[in-house]
Amino acid sequence: MKRLLIVGCRGMLGSDLMTWKWKNWEVRGVDVDELDITQRDAVHRFIRDLHPKTIINAAAYTRVDDCEKEEALARRINALGPKYLAEGAKEIGAHLIHISTDYVFDGTRKEPYSEWDLPNPINAYGRTKLWGEQMVQQVGGEWTLVRTQWLYGTQGPNFVEKMISLARERPTLNVVNDQTGCPTCTVDLVRQLVLLAEERLLGLVHASSMGCCTWYEFAKSIFLGLKWEHVDLKPIDSSDLALPAKRPIHSVLENGHLSATGLDIMPSWQDGLLAHLKRETTFGSDTKEP
């Protein structure tokens, strides 16, 4: 039985990793109350004692706007944490799968970003995540860096949950229509991560759903899938929100490495969303029209 360590097990992605039915894997999950990844000695000791075959790091400081004022904290979690995990993994010969983001890119391209394009983050969150990638690569060993984007799922705050909640409170919703990306359901990403763990594919990997849309188009599809015809959506520009952190305008990812190796199993973002909404209805979540 192979041993798997999931770091950040109570987050949105980590929760789905924990509930997945892993075949031939003994799964151990930890979160910050048990293992603070910013503490180097504790991380090394924990990994040495558990001796997992594979580690998936789903822990991160992801509050994009808060990163602007708490960059030092974000740097410890998003950069030094992955470094310490990589060191611990290398020491015992474990495979580290580290989750990163499309925000390492500036979003100025009209074409999708491949793994071979140079990063150029435009906010503190993107910078700290890029430093995390660089730290893992510098440590060496067996690692896989997985960039994904626009994640949503059943656990934790996310865009789908926010839209549904706001639609119950307001007659009209203003949604950004000048940022383009790939909405990706955590369940679909988990399936891809399972395959990466099984195949032990190393290197830099983009793993997001196929196709792209704006946040406004994504919101329209959410309510279309729910058959909530009453929701009035208004498209706005990013500048109308005056948020502390700049966002990439076009940060669509291309799953080039996965496609080249025949391991890309990510669905279209439309299919991923419909499956998510169906699961939510099936398992009793409150997605009925108000």
JOTAUR-V803873 format. One record per residue. N is the residue number from 0. RES is the residue in one small letter. SS is DSSP state (h for helix, s for strand, l for the rest). PSI is psi in whole degrees, 0 to 359 (NA if undefined). Layout:
BEGIN
n=N res=RES ss=SS psi=PSI
n=N res=RES ss=SS psi=PSI
END
This chain:
BEGIN
n=0 res=m ss=l psi=124
n=1 res=k ss=s psi=144
n=2 res=r ss=s psi=131
n=3 res=l ss=s psi=131
n=4 res=l ss=s psi=123
n=5 res=i ss=s psi=115
n=6 res=v ss=s psi=131
n=7 res=g ss=l psi=43
n=8 res=c ss=l psi=348
n=9 res=r ss=l psi=3
n=10 res=g ss=l psi=181
n=11 res=m ss=h psi=311
n=12 res=l ss=h psi=317
n=13 res=g ss=h psi=323
n=14 res=s ss=h psi=318
n=15 res=d ss=h psi=328
n=16 res=l ss=h psi=322
n=17 res=m ss=h psi=325
n=18 res=t ss=h psi=351
n=19 res=w ss=l psi=143
n=20 res=k ss=l psi=88
n=21 res=w ss=l psi=123
n=22 res=k ss=l psi=131
n=23 res=n ss=l psi=23
n=24 res=w ss=s psi=137
n=25 res=e ss=s psi=113
n=26 res=v ss=s psi=132
n=27 res=r ss=s psi=123
n=28 res=g ss=s psi=143
n=29 res=v ss=s psi=151
n=30 res=d ss=l psi=185
n=31 res=v ss=l psi=332
n=32 res=d ss=l psi=337
n=33 res=e ss=l psi=326
n=34 res=l ss=l psi=111
n=35 res=d ss=l psi=108
n=36 res=i ss=l psi=353
n=37 res=t ss=l psi=359
n=38 res=q ss=l psi=101
n=39 res=r ss=h psi=308
n=40 res=d ss=h psi=320
n=41 res=a ss=h psi=320
n=42 res=v ss=h psi=312
n=43 res=h ss=h psi=316
n=44 res=r ss=h psi=317
n=45 res=f ss=h psi=314
n=46 res=i ss=h psi=321
n=47 res=r ss=h psi=319
n=48 res=d ss=h psi=317
n=49 res=l ss=h psi=324
n=50 res=h ss=l psi=59
n=51 res=p ss=l psi=157
n=52 res=k ss=l psi=327
n=53 res=t ss=s psi=143
n=54 res=i ss=s psi=129
n=55 res=i ss=s psi=119
n=56 res=n ss=s psi=103
n=57 res=a ss=l psi=11
n=58 res=a ss=l psi=138
n=59 res=a ss=l psi=158
n=60 res=y ss=l psi=106
n=61 res=t ss=l psi=1
n=62 res=r ss=l psi=96
n=63 res=v ss=h psi=312
n=64 res=d ss=h psi=322
n=65 res=d ss=h psi=332
n=66 res=c ss=h psi=332
n=67 res=e ss=h psi=325
n=68 res=k ss=h psi=348
n=69 res=e ss=l psi=46
n=70 res=e ss=h psi=326
n=71 res=a ss=h psi=317
n=72 res=l ss=h psi=316
n=73 res=a ss=h psi=324
n=74 res=r ss=h psi=320
n=75 res=r ss=h psi=319
n=76 res=i ss=h psi=315
n=77 res=n ss=h psi=341
n=78 res=a ss=h psi=304
n=79 res=l ss=h psi=323
n=80 res=g ss=h psi=307
n=81 res=p ss=h psi=325
n=82 res=k ss=h psi=313
n=83 res=y ss=h psi=322
n=84 res=l ss=h psi=319
n=85 res=a ss=h psi=320
n=86 res=e ss=h psi=315
n=87 res=g ss=h psi=319
n=88 res=a ss=h psi=316
n=89 res=k ss=h psi=321
n=90 res=e ss=h psi=324
n=91 res=i ss=h psi=3
n=92 res=g ss=l psi=27
n=93 res=a ss=l psi=158
n=94 res=h ss=s psi=120
n=95 res=l ss=s psi=124
n=96 res=i ss=s psi=113
n=97 res=h ss=s psi=130
n=98 res=i ss=s psi=128
n=99 res=s ss=s psi=199
n=100 res=t ss=s psi=158
n=101 res=d ss=h psi=344
n=102 res=y ss=h psi=0
n=103 res=v ss=h psi=349
n=104 res=f ss=l psi=156
n=105 res=d ss=l psi=346
n=106 res=g ss=l psi=19
n=107 res=t ss=l psi=348
n=108 res=r ss=l psi=150
n=109 res=k ss=l psi=340
n=110 res=e ss=l psi=158
n=111 res=p ss=l psi=150
n=112 res=y ss=s psi=130
n=113 res=s ss=l psi=175
n=114 res=e ss=l psi=342
n=115 res=w ss=l psi=356
n=116 res=d ss=l psi=146
n=117 res=l ss=l psi=130
n=118 res=p ss=l psi=155
n=119 res=n ss=l psi=76
n=120 res=p ss=l psi=149
n=121 res=i ss=l psi=7
n=122 res=n ss=l psi=169
n=123 res=a ss=h psi=321
n=124 res=y ss=h psi=310
n=125 res=g ss=h psi=320
n=126 res=r ss=h psi=313
n=127 res=t ss=h psi=325
n=128 res=k ss=h psi=322
n=129 res=l ss=h psi=317
n=130 res=w ss=h psi=323
n=131 res=g ss=h psi=316
n=132 res=e ss=h psi=313
n=133 res=q ss=h psi=321
n=134 res=m ss=h psi=314
n=135 res=v ss=h psi=316
n=136 res=q ss=h psi=321
n=137 res=q ss=h psi=324
n=138 res=v ss=h psi=320
n=139 res=g ss=l psi=202
n=140 res=g ss=l psi=201
n=141 res=e ss=s psi=110
n=142 res=w ss=s psi=154
n=143 res=t ss=s psi=121
n=144 res=l ss=s psi=121
n=145 res=v ss=s psi=108
n=146 res=r ss=s psi=130
n=147 res=t ss=s psi=185
n=148 res=q ss=l psi=159
n=149 res=w ss=l psi=50
n=150 res=l ss=s psi=143
n=151 res=y ss=s psi=155
n=152 res=g ss=l psi=197
n=153 res=t ss=l psi=342
n=154 res=q ss=l psi=142
n=155 res=g ss=l psi=162
n=156 res=p ss=l psi=138
n=157 res=n ss=l psi=172
n=158 res=f ss=h psi=318
n=159 res=v ss=h psi=312
n=160 res=e ss=h psi=317
n=161 res=k ss=h psi=317
n=162 res=m ss=h psi=317
n=163 res=i ss=h psi=317
n=164 res=s ss=h psi=314
n=165 res=l ss=h psi=325
n=166 res=a ss=h psi=339
n=167 res=r ss=l psi=343
n=168 res=e ss=l psi=333
n=169 res=r ss=l psi=145
n=170 res=p ss=l psi=334
n=171 res=t ss=s psi=137
n=172 res=l ss=s psi=129
n=173 res=n ss=s psi=125
n=174 res=v ss=s psi=136
n=175 res=v ss=s psi=134
n=176 res=n ss=l psi=14
n=177 res=d ss=l psi=17
n=178 res=q ss=l psi=131
n=179 res=t ss=s psi=134
n=180 res=g ss=s psi=197
n=181 res=c ss=l psi=99
n=182 res=p ss=l psi=130
n=183 res=t ss=s psi=122
n=184 res=c ss=s psi=138
n=185 res=t ss=h psi=325
n=186 res=v ss=h psi=319
n=187 res=d ss=h psi=322
n=188 res=l ss=h psi=322
n=189 res=v ss=h psi=315
n=190 res=r ss=h psi=318
n=191 res=q ss=h psi=320
n=192 res=l ss=h psi=323
n=193 res=v ss=h psi=314
n=194 res=l ss=h psi=320
n=195 res=l ss=h psi=321
n=196 res=a ss=h psi=318
n=197 res=e ss=h psi=316
n=198 res=e ss=h psi=345
n=199 res=r ss=l psi=45
n=200 res=l ss=l psi=124
n=201 res=l ss=l psi=157
n=202 res=g ss=s psi=194
n=203 res=l ss=s psi=130
n=204 res=v ss=s psi=134
n=205 res=h ss=s psi=132
n=206 res=a ss=l psi=88
n=207 res=s ss=l psi=165
n=208 res=s ss=l psi=160
n=209 res=m ss=s psi=148
n=210 res=g ss=l psi=183
n=211 res=c ss=l psi=165
n=212 res=c ss=s psi=172
n=213 res=t ss=s psi=169
n=214 res=w ss=h psi=322
n=215 res=y ss=h psi=314
n=216 res=e ss=h psi=324
n=217 res=f ss=h psi=314
n=218 res=a ss=h psi=317
n=219 res=k ss=h psi=318
n=220 res=s ss=h psi=326
n=221 res=i ss=h psi=309
n=222 res=f ss=h psi=332
n=223 res=l ss=h psi=318
n=224 res=g ss=h psi=327
n=225 res=l ss=h psi=348
n=226 res=k ss=l psi=37
n=227 res=w ss=l psi=87
n=228 res=e ss=l psi=347
n=229 res=h ss=l psi=344
n=230 res=v ss=l psi=125
n=231 res=d ss=s psi=113
n=232 res=l ss=s psi=136
n=233 res=k ss=s psi=124
n=234 res=p ss=s psi=137
n=235 res=i ss=s psi=169
n=236 res=d ss=l psi=157
n=237 res=s ss=h psi=323
n=238 res=s ss=h psi=337
n=239 res=d ss=h psi=339
n=240 res=l ss=l psi=336
n=241 res=a ss=l psi=51
n=242 res=l ss=l psi=153
n=243 res=p ss=l psi=323
n=244 res=a ss=l psi=134
n=245 res=k ss=l psi=146
n=246 res=r ss=l psi=147
n=247 res=p ss=l psi=135
n=248 res=i ss=l psi=321
n=249 res=h ss=s psi=92
n=250 res=s ss=l psi=35
n=251 res=v ss=l psi=134
n=252 res=l ss=s psi=143
n=253 res=e ss=l psi=127
n=254 res=n ss=l psi=60
n=255 res=g ss=h psi=313
n=256 res=h ss=h psi=316
n=257 res=l ss=h psi=317
n=258 res=s ss=h psi=318
n=259 res=a ss=h psi=331
n=260 res=t ss=l psi=3
n=261 res=g ss=l psi=24
n=262 res=l ss=l psi=9
n=263 res=d ss=l psi=112
n=264 res=i ss=l psi=17
n=265 res=m ss=l psi=135
n=266 res=p ss=l psi=178
n=267 res=s ss=s psi=155
n=268 res=w ss=h psi=330
n=269 res=q ss=h psi=315
n=270 res=d ss=h psi=321
n=271 res=g ss=h psi=319
n=272 res=l ss=h psi=314
n=273 res=l ss=h psi=320
n=274 res=a ss=h psi=321
n=275 res=h ss=h psi=312
n=276 res=l ss=h psi=324
n=277 res=k ss=h psi=319
n=278 res=r ss=h psi=319
n=279 res=e ss=h psi=318
n=280 res=t ss=h psi=318
n=281 res=t ss=h psi=320
n=282 res=f ss=l psi=16
n=283 res=g ss=l psi=10
n=284 res=s ss=l psi=154
n=285 res=d ss=l psi=79
n=286 res=t ss=l psi=15
n=287 res=k ss=l psi=149
n=288 res=e ss=l psi=132
n=289 res=p ss=l psi=NA
END
